[in-house]
Amino acid sequence: MGVVYRARDPKIDRLVAIKTISLAGQEPEEEQAYRERFVQEARAAGRLSHPGIVAIFDAGEDPESHEPYLVMEYVAGEPLSRILAGGDHKLPLSDALQCACKVAEALDYAHSQGVIHRDIKPANILITEDGRAKIADFGVARLNHALVTHKGQIFGSPAYMAPEQLSGGVADARSDLFSLGVMLYSMITGFRPFQGNSAETVCFKVMNIEPVPVTSFQHDVPAELDAIMARAIAKDPAERFQSGAEMAQQIRNCVGSGASVADATSFFARVIRKDAATASAKWDRKLQQKQVLRTRLYWGSFMAAVVLAGLFTGWQGTEGIRTAAAFQPPSIPAPSAPAVKKTQAAARIVHKGLAGRKHASPQAVQVEMARLQVEILHHFNTGRASIWLDDELVFDQNLRGDVQRHPLFHTVEMNQTTSFQFTSGKHLLQVLVVSPANSYDQIETLDANLSIGSEHVLQVNCDKRKMQVTLQ
């Protein structure tokens, strides 16, 4: 939308930030309406005076280019998004709660002045050198929204936007608190609650899918936090926190007496000063993500049977699994793997069924394992996905559709997830997705070198033109 400059105010000799806004390509009528709104928004944001909000000092137009600009408080530090980009993409629990609490208090003040931000996200939260959180771009979000939406586009980050914003409704204070709830979820878990490979998929999840509770990712967080998150990111604004003060109070109750603002402040300060030795002690680098099985009962037993068939067939002829020779595979034959060059001996799979039991030979459980979560994003009413690991079929699942359709989207993309374990090392992965009703039949091959005890996500995006397979 423009350029941000660091400048010096010659009258009082202080550093400031100047944000210019480009109006290139605007129609004369739209440009005039925007300039009038610019003055209104600048006045509204200029009224805000709070330690948790970046202050606006002045507004005007460049005498040569006639581009409008805002003169703002210069904040020496880093955006929260850059801090989260390091380590495990998350903060220690106490620091995440304290940061969210301070942002909620600043939002409560702004909302009391009748100013809504509309684009709360980590990139708009600046962390000062002494560790304080400050909200940036009050007023700018609405101005940028005016520039974009006249072209029929969605302004902002869909992953952090409230459902009413995505559906064209009116954003209010509760919309900002929804965005803060999404940000808090990300700071605690390292994952956004609504993820996808396209903006449409993210929007669909924001409006229709309930995220996994934070306690499912980390067992060391208090159970009260699930209730806080559920209220913060509720689909219905009436079910959310009705004010930033209310949300801040609930967070303070959760923190209790064990955490202090000074702890969080010192943590942010160390990160910004690049003190790697002390900052590393604060980051919780042990990923405690718990792979969540969201399978359906009707295909869970079938998938377990297929995996058992592959296990017993692979161990035929050994002393421990002779009885497996009598095992009969399911009546529906699984697709055969295309001819590929094997990189090593077939991996011994340990597949978790719905009851949580591990099906493996006594020898297999002693092998060093890695964990793989499979996420399949598709738009089929019916279909089938199969995965081979070094020529051995390890995954065979029916793809289910959804009869519901949302008016905002032409197609609804379903995200199906499961997980399993396999031996570490180099493997060749092949993914086949077939949907006869949609004339879809694509296969992709991927080389994987997986370390002992590692956890990975295999994302399969069944794009209409070409299937995308990535390993993260």
N, C-alpha and C positions, 0 to 999 in steps of 0.2 A: 504493500500500500504506500510505501514511501521509504524514507531514510531517517535514521536516528544519528544525530551528531553529538559529540561531547564538545562543549563550548565553555567560554568564560564570560560571565556577565561583567562588562567593564565598569559599571557604575559602583557595584559593591564588591567587586573582585572575588567572585565565587564561581565554582564549577556548576554548570547546569547541563541538562540533556534537552536537545531540541529535536522534536519529532515532526518531520514534514510529511504531508499527505498528498500523494499524486492524484490529480484529477484528469489525467490524460485519458482521452477516449470518451469523456462524458458529453452528453448532449447539453446544449445551452440551458434548457429548462431544468434538467436534472442537476447541472452544476450550480445554478442559482439556488435551488432548493437545498442542496447540500451545504452551501456556504452559510445559509441562514440557520440550518440545524447545527452547523459547526459552532457558531457563536453560542447557541443555546446549551449545547453539551459542554462547551468549555466553561461557561458560567456555572453550570451545575456541578461539574467536577472540581472547579476552582473553589467551591464553598467547603470542600472536604478538608478538614485539618485533623489528622489522626496519626499517631506514630506508626501505625501499621499500614498506612496508605502513602504512596508516592505523591507528593504535593505538586500541583500545577500552579506556576507563578504567572504565566502570561500566555496570550494567544494573539495571533496576527497573520498577516500575509506577506510573503516575500515580495519586495517592491519590483523585482525584475520578472520572476516566473509567475507571480501571483498565486503560488501554492500556499495553502494555509499551513500554519505550524503551531505547535504547542511548546512552551518552555516549561520544563519540569525539573523537579529535584533530581540531582545526579546521585545515584546510589552506587557506591563502590562495593562491589561484591560479585555474586554470581546468581543466575536464575536457578530455581530449585530443579528444573529439568536437567541442568548440567550436573548438579550434584547427584541426582538419581541415576544418571547415566553411568556412574562408576560403581564398582563393587557388584552387589546383587540387585541393583536397581531398586533398592529399598533402604529405609532408615531403621535404626533401632526403635523398638516400640515406643519408648518414652519420648524420644525426639519427634517421632511422627505425630504422636498425640499432642504434644506441646505446640508444634508448628500449626496443626489444624485448629487448635484452640485459639491461638492468636489471630489466625486468619478469620475464624468465625466471629471473634470480637470486633475486628476491623470491618467485616461485612455488616455486622449489626449496626455499627455507627453509620455507615454509608446508607444503609436501608432506612435508617431513621431520618436521614436527610432527603429521602426520596430518590436516591441514585442507585440504579441496578447496574452491575458490571456486565453480565451476559457472556463472559468468556473466561471464567475462572479455570485455570489449568496451571501445571507446574512452570511453564514458560513465562507466565505472568506473575509469578511469585518470586521476588528478589530477596536474596539472603545477604544482609549487610556483613561487613567485615567483623562486626562484633556479634554476629549470630542472630540478628532480629529479622523476622519475616515482614516484608512490605508488599502490598498489592499494587501492581502497576497497571496502567492503561485504563483507568476509569474514564468513561466517556469515549475513549478511542474505539472500544469494541462496538458500540452502537453506531459510531460514524462509519467504521469499516463495513458493518452490516448493511448500512444504507447504500454503500458503493457496490456491494456484491449482489444483493437480493434483487435489484432491478433487472439483473440478467438471468434471473431464475435459478441462482445457485444458492447453496447453503453456506453461510459464513460460520467460521469457527471450527472447533475440533469435535466431530460427532461423538467421539468416545467419552467426552466430558459434558456433553450437552444434555439437558433435561428433555424428557419426552415431549413436553408441550412446546419446546423450542423447535424440535424436529418436525412437528406436525403443523407448524405455522401458527401456534397459539401465542398468547401473551406471556412474556417472561416476567417474573416478579422475584421477590426476595427468596422465595423457596426454590426457584430455579438455580440461583447462585449456590444455595446450600446443597442442592443435588450435585452440582459440579464439585463442590468441596468434598462431599462424601466419596465421589469417585476418586478424587485425588488422595484422600486419606486411605482408601482401599489400596491404591497403588503404592503409597509410601510404606504400608505395612507388609504387603505380600510380594511386591516386586512385579505384580501383574495388574493390568487394568481389568475391571470386572466385565467389560464388554469389549471383546476383541474380534477381529475378523480381517480377511484379506481384501475387503473392499468397503467403501463408505456405506454402501447399501446394506451389507451384512451387519456392520456395526450399528447402523440405525435400527435395523430390525431387532437386534438383541437388546438395545436400550429400551425399546418400546414393548417387547414381548417376553424376554427371557430374564429369569431371576438368577443372579450370579451365585457362585459357590461361596458359602460362608467363609469368613477369614479363618475361623478355627479349623477348617478342613485343610488349610495350607500350613498352619502353625499351631501346634498344641500348647505352646507356652503363652498364648494370649488369653486374657480373661474372657469368659463366656459372655459377659455384659457387652463386649465389643460387637458381637453379632447383632445384638438388639440396636445398638447405635447405628451400625451400618444399614440395617434394614430400614430404619426410619429415614436416614439421610438420603438413600437412593430409592425410596418408594416410588412406584410409577405414578400414583395419585398424589398431587401436591398436598391434599388435605391430610394425608397420612404422614407427611414429612415433619421435620422440625419447622415450627412456624416463625422462628426468629434465630438469628445467629447467637443471641445470648442464651437461648434455650439449648442450642447444640453445644456451645462452649461449656455450659454448666454440666451437661451430661458427660462430656469428655473429661472435665476436671474430676467428677465423681469416679470415673473409671480409673484415672491416674492414681487417685488416692494420695497418700502421704509418701509413697516410695519414690516418686519422681519429682524433680524440681525444674523450674524454668531455667535456672542457671546451668543445669546439666545439658539441656538442649542447646542453649546459647553457646556454651563452650564447644559443643560438638560441631555446630555449623561454622564457628570461627576457625576451628582447626582445619576443616575441609577447605575453606576458602583460602587460608594461608598456605595451603599445599604442604602441611606438616604430615607427610605420609606415615611417619613412624607412629605418631599418636593417633592419627585418624584411623589407621588400620585396626587398632584395638577396639574402636567403637563400632566398626561395621560388623554386623553379624554375617560372616561369610559362609556359614554352613547352611546350604539350601535345605530347608525343611519342608519343601513343597510335597504335599501328599497327593499322589496321582489319584484322582477321583474317578471311579467307574460309574458312568451314567448310562448303563446299558438297560435294555428292556428285557423282561423275563421271557418273552416269547422267542427271542433269538439267542438269549444267553446260553440256554441248555444246548441248543444246536451248535453254537460255536465251540463250546467245550467238547462236544462229541467229535467235531472235526479235528480239533487239536489232539485229542486222545488217539484218534486214528493215525495221525501222522507220527505221534510219539511211539506207539506200539509197532507200527510198521518199520520205523527207523531202527528199532532195537530187536527185530526178529533175529533169531539165531543165537542170541546171547543166553547165558544160563539164567539171569535174573528175570527175563521177560518172555519166556517161552510161551506162556499162556496167551500172550498177545496175538499169536498167530490165528487164534479163533475169532478175533474181533472183526466185526463187519462194519465197513464204513457206512455213512448215511446213504439213504436211497437216492438223494440228489447228488450227482457227481460234481466234485469241485473242478474248476477249469484247470487244465494242465499248464505247467510253467513253460514259457518259451525257452528254446535252447539257448543257454548262456554258458560261458566259461566259468567254472567254479573257482573261487579264490582260496577256499580252504574246505576242510571237512564240515559237514552240515552241523549247524549249531544245535545244542540241546536246549529246547525251549522249556521254560517254566511258566505256564499260562495260568493266571488266576481266574477261577470261575466266580459265579455270583456269590457263592457261599464263602469265598476267600481261601479255599483249599488249593494247594499247589500240586499239580499233577506232574510228576517227574520221577525218573529212576533214582535209586539211591546214589549212583555215581554222579548224576547230573547236578544234584544240589551242592556238591562240593566244588563245582566249577565257579570261577569268579564271574559274576554276572554284571550286566548293564541293564538299564530299564528304558523302555521305549513307549511313549504315548502316541497313539495314532488319532489324528483329528481329520475327519473327512467332511469337507464342505461341498454340498451338492444341491441340485435343484430338481432331482428326479422324484417322481411319484413311486417308482419301483426301480430297483437296480441291484447290483451286486459288486462288492469290492473284495479283491483277493491280493494277498501279499506273500511273496516268496522270499525266504532268507537262504541264500546259497542253494537255490533249486528246491528247497523244502517248503511246502505250504505251511505257513504259520498263522495265517489270518484269512478268514473267509466269512464275510458278513453281508446280510441282506441290507440294502439301503432303504430306509423307510421315508415316505413323503408326509406332507402335511396338507390337509384339505383346506386349511385356512389360508386366506390371502389378505394381505394388508393393502389398503388403497394407495399407499405411497409407492409401492413397488410393483413392477410387472411380474417378477418371479420371487418366490420365497426360497431362500437358501437354508438348508438344514445342516447343522453341525453335529456329527456323531463322533463320540469319543470312546476309546477303550485303551487298555495298556497291557503290556506283557514284558517278561524278562527274557534275556538271551545271553549267550556267552559273549564276553568282550573280545575285541580284536577287529580285524578287517572282515567286512561282509559285503555281499552284493545284494541289494534290495531291489525287488521288482514289484511294481504296483499295477494292477489291472482293474479297471472300472468299466463295467458293462451295464447298459440300460437299453434293452431292446425297444421299449416303448418310446424312448427318446433318440433312437438311432445313435447311441453313444457307445463307443468301443475304443478305449485308448489304454496304452501301457507305457510306463516310464521306468527307467532303470537308474539306480543311484548307488554310488560307492560310499561306504560308511566305514570309518575307522574309529571305533568306540572304546574308550578307556574303561578300566575296571571301576565299577560303582557309579558310573556316570548316568545321568538322566537326560533324555532327549525327547523332542517332540517332532514327529513326522507329520507334516501338514500336507494334505492332499486337497487341492482346490480344483474341482471338476469344472474348469472353465469351458464354455461352449466351443471355443476355437482350439485350445490346447490345454491339456491337463498339466497343472503346475505341482511339482513334488519338491518339497524342501525339507531339510533336516536341521533342526535347531538344538 
